[in-house]
Amino acid sequence: MNMKTNPYQSKALFTFKLMVLFTLSLLLTSASPKNNRYSDSPSNNKPDNITFNAKGLHFETVLTNIFEGNFIDIPFDRDETTFILLFNAYVTTYAKHCTSSLPANKIELTRPECVKERVTTDGYGWEISRTCIEWIDVGTGLYAAPEMFNTKVILDNLQAGDAFRNMYKMMKQDNPIGIASSVLNNSQAADADMKALLKMNGCKSEGLMRFQDNLRLFALGKQPIPISGKAKAVVSSKNQNLTKLAEDLVFEHSKTWAMNRYQRGSISDVSEIKDNQGKLIEIRTKYVYQGFSGRNNGSVRITFTDGLPECLYFFDFPNACRTADRKIVARYAVGNYQN
C-alpha cells in the first residue's frame, strides 16, 4: 500500500545519499558479497546460558558490546552513519534470510519514490534543474517485525533531519573523499557481517534475539538489557548536581556542532520537571554560544527515562533528539554528580 511521506525529510535523506554516492562514483566501484544459505532453526544454545558469536567479523567488538549491553564502549552514537548502516543491514538481512521467523503482524519495508517533479527551464526552454516535490513510500517486498520497523522509521527520520549537517561536516574534513570511501567500506562490511551473524547464531537463537533487543534499544537511545538480563534500578536525581550534568552534556554534544561554538561554563537557570510521583523527567536550561552574529543565547531540554538522561532537544531543532553522551550518563547513574 502506498503512503504519502514527509517530502522534506525524504528529499533530504535521499539527496544526502545521492551526494555521497556521486562522490564515491568518481573514484570507487562497489562489490557485493555472495549470499550464503541460512537456517531458520535456532542454534544449539543451552536454554539457561545465552551465547552469541561474532568472532572474526569486521565489527566483532561493536556487535559483541551491543549483545552484552555494553553501550558505553560503542564508539559512535545512534545518529551516526556507521550505526545506521549496521541497523539497516541487520533489518534487511533478517528480512531476506529469516522470513519464516518473522511474526504474523510483520510490516513491509518501504523506500521513497518520487511521484511529482518541478522542472525549471531558461528563456529558451532548456531544462536547468529538476527537483522532486512529492514522494511516496513504496513496498520493497521485504518485511520486519513491528518493533524493528518502527525503530527504523525513527532512525530514518533522525538521519533525514541531519542529512545536510552531516554532509557539511564531511566536506569540512581534510579528506572528504576518504571519508566517503570509508562509508562505502563500512556499508559493505555491515552487509557481510550481518549475513555471517545470522548464519553463525541462527535466526531465532536466544543470543541473536538479545542482540536484536539491544540493537533496538541503542537505536532508540534507551538503556540496554545487561548480560545478566536484569533491568537496572531507576536512578534517583536526589542530591545530584543537575547544573554540572547539563554543562557536561551540552559541552560534549557541542563538539559535533558544525557552525556554533558553545561557551564553556555558561549553563544557567536550570529548572526541573517531575511526574506525579516526583520522578525527574526533564530539565530545562539556558546557555551561551558564539555564532555568525557573535554572542547569542540558547536553550535546551534534557529528557530522562528511568531516571537517566536520554535526549537533548536544542532550541534551533526542538523536535530532534540528540542522544545524551553514554559515558556521562554512566557517571550520573553511579552517583558521580552528587553535590
C-alpha positions in Angstrom: 0.0 0.0 0.0 1.4 3.4 -1.0 1.5 6.1 1.7 2.5 9.7 1.5 5.6 10.7 3.4 7.2 13.9 4.6 8.6 15.4 1.3 11.3 17.4 3.1 12.6 14.5 5.2 12.6 12.1 2.3 14.2 14.6 0.0 16.9 15.5 2.5 17.7 11.8 3.2 17.6 10.8 -0.5 19.7 13.9 -1.5 22.3 13.1 1.1 22.6 9.5 -0.1 22.9 10.7 -3.7 25.6 13.2 -2.8 27.7 10.5 -1.1 27.2 8.1 -3.9 28.1 10.7 -6.5 31.3 11.5 -4.7 32.2 7.8 -4.5 31.5 7.2 -8.1 34.4 9.5 -9.1 36.9 7.2 -7.5 35.4 4.0 -6.4 33.5 0.9 -7.5 31.5 -1.3 -5.3 31.2 -5.0 -4.9 28.5 -7.2 -3.5 29.4 -10.2 -1.3 27.9 -13.6 -2.3 24.8 -14.7 -0.5 25.0 -17.7 1.8 22.3 -20.2 2.9 20.7 -19.7 6.2 18.7 -21.8 8.6 15.6 -20.5 10.4 16.2 -23.1 13.1 17.8 -21.9 16.4 21.4 -22.6 17.1 22.5 -25.2 19.7 22.4 -22.7 22.6 21.7 -24.0 26.1 18.4 -22.5 27.2 19.8 -21.4 30.5 23.0 -20.0 29.1 22.6 -17.3 26.4 25.5 -17.4 23.9 26.4 -15.1 21.0 29.1 -15.5 18.3 30.5 -12.6 16.3 34.1 -14.0 16.2 36.1 -12.9 13.2 33.6 -10.3 11.9 34.7 -6.8 10.9 32.5 -5.3 13.6 33.1 -8.1 16.1 33.8 -5.8 19.1 30.8 -3.5 18.4 28.4 -6.4 17.8 29.5 -8.1 21.0 29.2 -4.9 23.0 25.6 -4.5 21.7 24.8 -8.1 22.7 26.3 -7.6 26.2 24.6 -4.3 26.7 27.9 -2.6 27.0 26.8 0.6 25.3 29.5 2.8 26.9 32.2 1.3 24.7 30.4 1.6 21.4 32.5 4.2 19.5 29.6 6.0 17.8 26.1 7.3 18.6 22.8 6.1 17.2 22.5 9.0 14.8 25.9 8.4 13.2 26.3 6.8 9.8 28.1 3.7 10.9 25.4 2.7 13.3 22.6 3.4 10.8 24.4 1.2 8.3 24.6 -1.6 10.9 21.0 -1.3 11.9 19.7 -1.2 8.3 21.9 -4.1 7.3 20.6 -6.2 10.1 16.9 -5.4 9.4 17.3 -6.0 5.7 19.4 -9.2 6.0 17.0 -10.7 8.5 14.1 -9.9 6.2 15.8 -11.7 3.3 17.1 -14.8 5.1 14.8 -15.3 8.2 11.4 -14.8 6.6 9.7 -17.7 8.4 10.9 -16.4 11.8 9.1 -13.1 11.4 5.8 -12.6 13.4 2.4 -12.8 11.8 2.0 -9.0 12.2 5.2 -8.2 10.2 5.3 -4.9 8.3 6.6 -4.4 4.8 9.7 -2.3 4.5 9.4 0.7 2.1 11.6 3.0 0.1 10.9 6.6 -1.1 9.9 7.1 -4.7 9.3 10.5 -6.4 5.9 10.9 -8.0 6.0 14.7 -8.8 8.8 16.8 -10.0 9.3 20.6 -10.5 11.2 21.3 -13.7 12.8 24.7 -14.3 13.7 26.0 -17.7 15.6 29.0 -19.0 14.2 31.6 -21.5 15.0 29.2 -24.4 13.1 26.3 -23.0 16.2 24.4 -21.9 15.9 22.5 -18.7 18.2 23.8 -16.0 17.0 22.0 -12.9 14.7 19.2 -11.8 13.5 18.8 -8.2 11.2 16.3 -6.6 8.4 18.0 -4.7 6.2 14.9 -3.8 7.3 11.5 -2.6 5.5 8.3 -1.7 6.6 5.2 0.2 6.6 2.0 -2.0 6.9 -1.5 -0.8 10.1 -3.5 -1.2 8.7 -7.0 -0.8 10.7 -7.4 2.4 9.3 -7.4 5.9 10.3 -6.7 9.5 8.9 -7.2 13.0 6.8 -4.2 14.0 9.2 -3.0 16.7 12.1 -3.1 14.3 10.1 -1.4 11.6 9.1 1.4 13.9 12.6 1.8 15.1 13.9 2.0 11.5 11.4 4.8 10.8 12.7 6.8 13.8 16.3 6.3 12.6 15.4 7.3 9.1 13.7 10.5 10.3 16.7 11.2 12.5 19.1 10.7 9.6 16.9 12.9 7.3 17.0 15.7 9.8 20.8 15.6 10.0 21.5 14.9 6.3 22.8 18.3 5.3 24.6 18.8 8.6 26.4 15.5 8.2 27.3 16.3 4.6 28.7 19.7 5.7 30.8 18.1 8.4 32.1 15.5 6.0 33.1 18.1 3.4 34.9 20.1 6.1 37.3 17.2 6.8 40.8 17.1 5.4 40.0 14.1 3.2 36.2 14.0 2.4 36.8 11.5 -0.4 38.5 9.2 2.1 35.6 9.6 4.5 33.1 8.8 1.7 35.2 5.8 0.8 35.1 4.7 4.5 31.3 4.9 4.4 31.2 2.6 1.4 33.6 0.1 3.1 31.6 0.2 6.3 28.4 -0.4 4.3 29.9 -3.5 2.6 31.3 -4.8 5.9 28.0 -4.3 7.7 26.2 -6.3 5.0 28.7 -9.1 5.1 28.8 -9.2 8.9 25.0 -9.4 9.3 24.8 -12.3 6.8 27.5 -14.1 8.7 26.0 -13.3 12.1 22.7 -14.9 11.1 24.5 -18.0 9.8 26.6 -18.3 13.0 23.8 -17.8 15.5 20.6 -18.9 13.8 17.5 -16.7 13.2 15.7 -17.4 16.5 18.5 -18.2 18.9 18.4 -16.6 22.3 21.7 -14.8 21.7 20.6 -13.2 18.4 17.3 -12.1 20.0 19.1 -10.5 22.9 21.4 -8.8 20.3 18.3 -7.6 18.4 16.7 -6.2 21.5 19.8 -4.2 22.5 20.3 -3.1 18.9 16.8 -1.6 19.0 17.3 -0.1 22.5 20.6 1.6 21.3 18.8 2.9 18.3 16.1 4.4 20.5 18.6 5.9 22.9 17.3 3.6 25.7 19.2 1.8 28.4 20.4 -1.8 27.5 19.5 -5.2 28.8 22.8 -6.1 30.5 24.4 -9.5 30.1 22.7 -10.6 33.4 19.3 -10.0 31.8 18.2 -8.0 34.9 16.9 -4.5 34.3 18.8 -1.7 36.2 17.1 0.1 39.0 15.7 3.5 38.4 18.3 6.2 39.3 17.3 9.0 41.7 18.2 12.6 40.9 18.2 13.4 44.7 21.4 15.4 45.6 22.7 15.2 42.1 24.2 18.4 40.6 22.0 18.9 37.6 23.7 22.1 36.6 27.0 20.3 36.3 25.3 17.4 34.5 23.7 19.8 31.9 27.1 21.5 31.5 28.8 18.3 30.7 26.1 17.0 28.3 25.8 20.3 26.3 29.6 20.8 26.1 30.1 17.2 24.9 27.5 17.5 22.3 28.7 20.9 21.1 31.9 19.1 19.8 29.7 18.0 16.9 28.2 21.4 16.1 29.0 22.5 12.5 28.9 26.3 13.0 28.3 27.5 16.5 30.7 27.2 19.4 29.5 26.6 23.0 30.7 29.0 25.7 32.1 26.7 28.4 30.5 27.1 31.8 27.6 29.2 30.6 24.7 26.9 31.8 22.2 28.8 33.8 18.6 28.9 35.0 18.2 25.1 35.4 14.6 24.1 36.1 13.3 20.6 36.8 10.1 18.9 35.7 8.9 15.9 37.6 6.0 13.4 37.1 3.2 13.0 39.6 5.3 10.5 41.6 8.1 13.0 42.0 10.4 11.3 39.5 12.6 13.6 37.3 11.5 13.5 33.7 13.1 16.7 32.2 15.4 19.6 33.0 15.4 22.9 31.1 18.3 25.3 30.9 19.9 28.2 29.1 23.4 28.6 27.7 25.6 30.9 25.7 27.2 30.2 22.3 29.2 32.0 19.6 27.7 32.2 16.2 28.0 34.2 13.0 26.4 37.2 14.7 28.5 37.0 17.8 27.4 36.0 21.3 24.0 34.5 21.5 21.7 32.8 24.0 20.4 29.3 23.5 18.2 26.8 25.4 17.9 23.1 25.7 15.6 20.5 27.2 17.1 17.3 28.5 14.7 14.4 28.9 15.1 11.5 31.3 14.0 7.8 31.1 14.2 5.6 34.2 16.0 8.4 36.0 18.7 8.7 33.4 19.4 11.5 30.7 18.2 10.3 27.3 17.8 13.1 24.8 18.9 16.7 24.4 16.4 19.0 22.4 18.1 22.2 21.4 16.1 25.4 20.7 17.0 25.5 17.0 16.0 21.9 16.4 13.2 21.5 19.1 12.0 18.1 17.8 15.3 16.4 17.2 16.5 14.1 19.9 20.3 14.4 20.4 21.4 11.4 22.3 23.0 12.1 25.7 26.6 11.0 25.9 26.7 7.5 27.3 29.9 7.9 29.4 28.3 11.0 31.1 25.1 9.0 31.7 27.1 6.2 33.2 28.8 8.5 35.6 25.5 10.0 36.6 24.0 6.5 37.1 26.6 5.7 39.8 26.2 9.0 41.6 29.3 10.8 40.4 27.3 14.1 40.2 26.4 14.1 43.9 26.6 17.5 45.5 
